[in-house]
């Protein structure tokens, strides 16, 4: 059984974290079955967020009676002190607990610091002093913000997208977190669903002993895959390396990571999925993307207002309207 220690926190957990964003999409009882099975079989790190609708409530419903058996992390997107306290009190109520192990600033545009005028970091310190949180973290999709947080010495953990499609500077961030004794949590270890080999994804993460991948799970078969890796972790065989090499070539360049920070769209375009449609068509059975529902969703691209909001919000600097246009043109070739 492989474990990861999250830097100076000393929190040591199985190298399989449960990403609880997808359990928004299933019923409370279905979510409870997944969460309880995960904990029963060795997963002991659960990551959620105030912004994930009822995810916190489902964790509280399923696991509150076993609070001493797992590490619990959540996030606040608030940009005000008042909102911070509202979020924290709501999270504690939803999670049915009086503390969380790790509270993270959720993808802030800048790195909160003491004395920056926002009062946010000071609120974190006060929450820790009150015993409502144990450690302070930050999540981000912007490399510069994540690196600043890591170098500041203010944060116990950094959560950042990390998978086998990572660029060299992203790999350096993981390595530097290890050197600075800052915990590193790998979000989007399957690149938002574009990586289809969980074995290859796990084998890659195993190369970085300080990285804790959190897998987004909403189906029992997905959970069973990751549970199987607890006692039989995949090795980076030539076959799995070939998968990584193939995907790295196919997914090189500008592509949508599916983070969703471009939303909401005033034209009601499902940007995270529509902007990745060409890849989805070629990496999964195409029939699922050619249904009447998906044809209608893709047709909305023609209603794009070219307002620029999506491109302005994209942490990867993508020309989102152009990416949508190219994906729709490609999509239409599959309809002929």
C-alpha positions as CSV (number, residue, x, y, z in Angstrom):
1,X,0.0,0.0,0.0
2,X,1.5,3.3,-1.2
3,X,1.1,6.4,1.0
4,X,1.8,10.1,0.6
5,X,2.6,12.6,3.3
6,X,1.4,16.1,2.5
7,X,4.5,18.0,3.2
8,X,4.8,19.7,6.6
9,X,1.2,18.9,7.5
10,X,2.4,15.4,8.4
11,X,-1.0,14.1,7.1
12,X,-0.2,10.7,5.6
13,X,-2.9,9.1,3.4
14,X,-3.2,6.5,0.7
15,X,-2.0,7.6,-2.8
16,X,-5.6,7.5,-4.0
17,X,-7.6,10.6,-3.1
18,X,-11.4,10.8,-3.6
19,X,-12.3,13.9,-5.7
20,X,-15.9,14.6,-4.7
21,X,-16.9,17.0,-7.5
22,X,-18.7,14.3,-9.6
23,X,-20.9,13.0,-6.7
24,X,-23.0,16.1,-7.4
25,X,-24.4,14.2,-10.3
26,X,-25.7,11.1,-8.4
27,X,-28.3,10.7,-5.6
28,X,-27.5,11.0,-2.0
29,X,-27.7,7.3,-1.4
30,X,-25.6,6.5,-4.4
31,X,-23.0,8.9,-3.2
32,X,-23.1,7.5,0.3
33,X,-22.4,4.0,-1.1
34,X,-19.4,5.2,-3.1
35,X,-18.0,7.2,-0.2
36,X,-18.5,4.4,2.4
37,X,-17.0,1.8,0.1
38,X,-14.0,4.0,-0.6
39,X,-13.3,4.5,3.1
40,X,-13.9,0.8,3.9
41,X,-11.3,-0.2,1.3
42,X,-8.5,2.2,2.1
43,X,-9.1,5.6,0.6
44,X,-8.8,8.1,3.4
45,X,-8.5,11.5,1.7
46,X,-11.7,13.3,0.5
47,X,-11.6,16.6,-1.3
48,X,-14.7,18.7,-1.9
49,X,-15.6,22.4,-2.2
50,X,-18.2,24.9,-1.1
51,X,-18.9,25.5,-4.9
52,X,-19.7,21.8,-5.6
53,X,-23.4,22.2,-4.9
54,X,-24.4,19.3,-2.5
55,X,-21.1,17.4,-2.5
56,X,-20.3,18.5,1.1
57,X,-23.8,17.5,2.3
58,X,-23.4,14.0,0.8
59,X,-20.0,13.6,2.5
60,X,-21.5,14.7,5.8
61,X,-24.4,12.3,5.4
62,X,-22.2,9.3,4.5
63,X,-19.1,9.7,6.7
64,X,-19.8,12.0,9.7
65,X,-19.9,9.0,12.1
66,X,-16.4,8.0,11.0
67,X,-14.7,11.4,11.1
68,X,-11.5,10.2,12.8
69,X,-10.8,7.7,10.0
70,X,-10.1,10.1,7.1
71,X,-8.6,13.5,6.1
72,X,-11.1,16.0,4.9
73,X,-10.4,18.9,2.6
74,X,-12.8,21.6,1.3
75,X,-12.5,25.0,-0.4
76,X,-13.8,28.5,-0.3
77,X,-14.0,30.7,-3.4
78,X,-14.9,33.8,-1.4
79,X,-13.1,37.1,-2.0
80,X,-14.3,38.8,1.1
81,X,-13.8,38.1,4.8
82,X,-17.6,38.0,5.4
83,X,-18.0,35.5,2.6
84,X,-15.1,33.4,3.9
85,X,-16.8,33.0,7.3
86,X,-20.1,32.3,5.7
87,X,-18.5,29.6,3.5
88,X,-16.7,28.0,6.4
89,X,-19.7,27.8,8.7
90,X,-21.8,26.4,5.9
91,X,-19.1,23.8,5.0
92,X,-18.9,22.7,8.6
93,X,-22.6,22.4,8.9
94,X,-22.9,20.5,5.6
95,X,-20.0,18.2,6.4
96,X,-21.5,17.5,9.9
97,X,-18.2,18.2,11.6
98,X,-16.6,20.9,13.8
99,X,-13.4,21.1,11.8
100,X,-11.8,20.3,8.4
101,X,-8.2,19.2,8.1
102,X,-7.5,21.4,5.1
103,X,-9.2,24.5,3.9
104,X,-8.1,25.8,0.5
105,X,-8.6,29.1,-1.3
106,X,-10.4,28.0,-4.5
107,X,-8.6,29.2,-7.6
108,X,-8.0,32.8,-6.6
109,X,-6.8,35.2,-9.3
110,X,-4.0,36.3,-6.9
111,X,-2.3,34.7,-4.0
112,X,-3.8,35.9,-0.7
113,X,-1.2,37.2,1.7
114,X,-1.2,38.8,5.1
115,X,-1.5,42.6,4.8
116,X,-2.8,42.6,1.2
117,X,-5.9,44.4,2.2
118,X,-8.3,41.6,1.6
119,X,-8.1,40.1,5.1
120,X,-8.5,36.6,3.7
121,X,-5.3,35.2,4.9
122,X,-5.8,36.7,8.3
123,X,-9.3,35.0,8.3
124,X,-7.6,31.6,7.6
125,X,-5.3,32.2,10.6
126,X,-8.2,33.0,12.8
127,X,-10.1,29.9,11.7
128,X,-7.0,27.8,12.5
129,X,-6.7,29.5,15.9
130,X,-10.3,28.6,16.6
131,X,-9.7,25.0,15.7
132,X,-12.1,25.1,12.8
133,X,-9.3,24.2,10.3
134,X,-5.9,22.5,10.8
135,X,-4.0,23.5,7.6
136,X,-4.2,26.2,4.9
137,X,-4.0,25.4,1.2
138,X,-4.6,27.0,-2.2
139,X,-5.8,25.6,-5.4
140,X,-5.2,27.1,-8.8
141,X,-5.1,26.6,-12.6
142,X,-2.6,29.4,-13.0
143,X,1.0,28.3,-12.7
144,X,2.3,31.7,-11.6
145,X,-0.2,31.9,-8.7
146,X,0.5,28.3,-7.7
147,X,4.3,28.9,-7.7
148,X,3.9,32.2,-5.8
149,X,1.9,30.4,-3.1
150,X,4.5,27.6,-2.9
151,X,7.4,30.0,-2.6
152,X,5.6,32.3,-0.1
153,X,5.9,29.8,2.8
154,X,2.3,30.7,3.7
155,X,0.6,27.6,2.4
156,X,0.8,24.0,3.7
157,X,-0.5,22.5,0.4
158,X,-0.9,23.4,-3.2
159,X,-3.5,21.8,-5.5
160,X,-2.8,22.1,-9.2
161,X,-3.6,20.2,-12.4
162,X,-1.0,17.5,-12.9
163,X,-1.1,14.5,-15.2
164,X,1.1,12.8,-17.7
165,X,0.4,15.6,-20.2
166,X,2.2,18.1,-17.8
167,X,4.7,20.6,-19.2
168,X,8.2,20.7,-17.8
169,X,7.5,23.8,-15.7
170,X,4.5,22.0,-14.2
171,X,6.7,19.0,-13.3
172,X,9.2,21.4,-11.7
173,X,6.4,22.8,-9.5
174,X,5.7,19.3,-8.1
175,X,9.4,18.7,-7.5
176,X,9.9,22.1,-5.9
177,X,6.9,21.5,-3.6
178,X,8.7,18.3,-2.4
179,X,11.9,20.3,-1.8
180,X,10.0,23.0,0.1
181,X,8.0,20.5,2.2
182,X,4.7,21.8,0.8
183,X,2.1,19.2,0.2
184,X,1.1,18.7,-3.5
185,X,-2.4,17.5,-4.5
186,X,-2.8,16.5,-8.2
187,X,-6.1,17.7,-9.6
188,X,-7.3,16.5,-13.0
189,X,-5.0,13.5,-13.0
190,X,-7.2,12.2,-15.9
191,X,-7.2,15.6,-17.6
192,X,-10.9,16.0,-17.2
193,X,-11.7,12.7,-18.9
194,X,-9.3,13.0,-21.9
195,X,-7.0,10.4,-20.3
196,X,-8.7,7.0,-20.6
197,X,-6.1,4.8,-19.1
198,X,-6.3,5.1,-15.3
199,X,-3.5,2.6,-15.0
200,X,-1.1,4.8,-17.0
201,X,-2.3,7.8,-15.1
202,X,-1.6,6.1,-11.7
203,X,1.8,4.8,-12.9
204,X,2.8,8.3,-13.9
205,X,1.7,9.7,-10.5
206,X,3.7,7.0,-8.8
207,X,6.9,8.5,-10.2
208,X,6.3,11.6,-7.9
209,X,6.3,10.3,-4.3
210,X,5.0,13.7,-2.9
211,X,2.0,13.9,-5.3
212,X,-1.4,12.9,-4.1
213,X,-3.8,12.4,-7.0
214,X,-7.5,12.9,-6.4
215,X,-9.6,11.0,-8.8
216,X,-13.1,12.3,-9.7
217,X,-15.4,9.4,-9.0
218,X,-19.1,9.0,-9.6
219,X,-19.5,5.3,-10.6
220,X,-18.8,2.2,-8.7
221,X,-16.8,0.7,-11.6
222,X,-14.5,3.8,-11.5
223,X,-14.0,3.4,-7.8
224,X,-13.2,-0.3,-8.2
225,X,-10.4,0.5,-10.6
226,X,-8.7,2.8,-8.2
227,X,-9.3,0.5,-5.2
228,X,-7.6,-2.3,-7.2
229,X,-4.5,-0.1,-7.4
230,X,-4.1,0.1,-3.6
231,X,-2.7,-3.5,-3.4
232,X,-1.7,-3.9,-7.0
233,X,-0.3,-0.6,-8.2
234,X,0.4,-0.4,-11.9
235,X,4.0,-0.3,-12.9
236,X,5.2,1.9,-15.7
237,X,5.6,-0.9,-18.2
238,X,6.7,-0.3,-21.8
239,X,3.0,-0.8,-22.7
240,X,1.8,1.9,-20.4
241,X,4.7,4.2,-21.5
242,X,3.5,3.7,-25.1
243,X,0.0,4.9,-24.0
244,X,1.5,8.0,-22.4
245,X,3.7,8.7,-25.4
246,X,0.7,8.4,-27.8
247,X,-1.5,10.6,-25.7
248,X,1.2,13.2,-25.2
249,X,1.5,13.5,-29.0
250,X,-2.2,13.5,-29.7
251,X,-3.0,16.0,-26.9
252,X,-0.1,18.4,-27.4
253,X,-0.7,22.0,-28.0
254,X,-3.8,24.1,-27.2
255,X,-6.7,22.0,-25.8
256,X,-9.5,22.7,-23.3
257,X,-8.7,21.1,-19.9
258,X,-12.4,21.2,-18.9
259,X,-11.9,23.3,-15.8
260,X,-15.1,25.2,-16.3
261,X,-13.9,28.6,-15.3
262,X,-15.1,30.0,-18.6
263,X,-18.7,29.5,-17.4
264,X,-21.4,30.8,-17.3
265,X,-21.8,31.5,-21.0
266,X,-24.4,34.1,-21.9
267,X,-25.3,32.1,-25.0
268,X,-25.7,28.9,-22.8
269,X,-22.9,27.1,-24.7
270,X,-21.5,24.1,-22.8
271,X,-18.0,25.3,-23.4
272,X,-15.9,22.8,-21.4
273,X,-17.4,19.9,-23.4
274,X,-18.0,21.6,-26.8
275,X,-14.4,22.9,-26.9
276,X,-13.1,19.4,-26.4
277,X,-15.5,17.6,-28.8
278,X,-12.9,16.7,-31.4
279,X,-10.8,14.9,-28.8
280,X,-13.8,13.3,-27.2
281,X,-15.0,11.9,-30.6
282,X,-11.7,10.3,-31.2
283,X,-11.0,9.0,-27.6
284,X,-14.3,7.4,-26.8
285,X,-17.1,5.8,-28.7
286,X,-18.4,8.6,-31.0
287,X,-22.0,7.5,-30.8
288,X,-22.4,9.0,-27.4
289,X,-21.5,12.4,-28.7
290,X,-23.8,12.3,-31.8
291,X,-27.1,12.1,-30.0
292,X,-29.9,14.7,-30.7
293,X,-29.1,16.3,-27.3
294,X,-25.4,16.8,-28.3
295,X,-26.3,18.0,-31.8
296,X,-28.4,20.7,-30.2
297,X,-25.6,21.6,-27.7
298,X,-23.0,21.9,-30.5
299,X,-25.4,24.0,-32.7
300,X,-25.5,26.6,-29.9
301,X,-21.9,27.5,-30.9
302,X,-23.4,29.3,-33.9
303,X,-25.1,31.6,-31.3
304,X,-21.8,32.7,-29.8
305,X,-21.9,36.4,-29.0
306,X,-18.2,36.9,-29.3
307,X,-18.3,38.8,-26.0
308,X,-14.9,37.6,-25.0
309,X,-15.9,36.6,-21.5
310,X,-14.8,32.9,-21.8
311,X,-11.4,33.8,-23.2
312,X,-10.9,36.4,-20.5
313,X,-11.6,33.8,-17.8
314,X,-9.6,31.0,-19.2
315,X,-6.6,30.3,-16.9
316,X,-4.7,28.7,-19.9
317,X,-5.1,31.7,-22.2
318,X,-7.0,29.8,-24.9
319,X,-8.8,31.6,-27.7
320,X,-12.0,29.9,-26.7
321,X,-14.3,31.2,-29.4
322,X,-11.9,30.0,-32.1
323,X,-11.5,26.6,-30.3
324,X,-15.3,26.2,-30.3
325,X,-15.6,27.1,-33.9
326,X,-13.0,24.6,-35.0
327,X,-14.6,21.9,-32.9
328,X,-18.0,22.5,-34.4
329,X,-16.6,22.4,-37.9
330,X,-15.0,19.1,-37.1
331,X,-18.1,17.8,-35.4
332,X,-20.2,18.4,-38.5
333,X,-18.0,16.1,-40.5
334,X,-19.1,13.2,-38.2
335,X,-22.8,14.0,-39.0
336,X,-22.4,13.4,-42.8
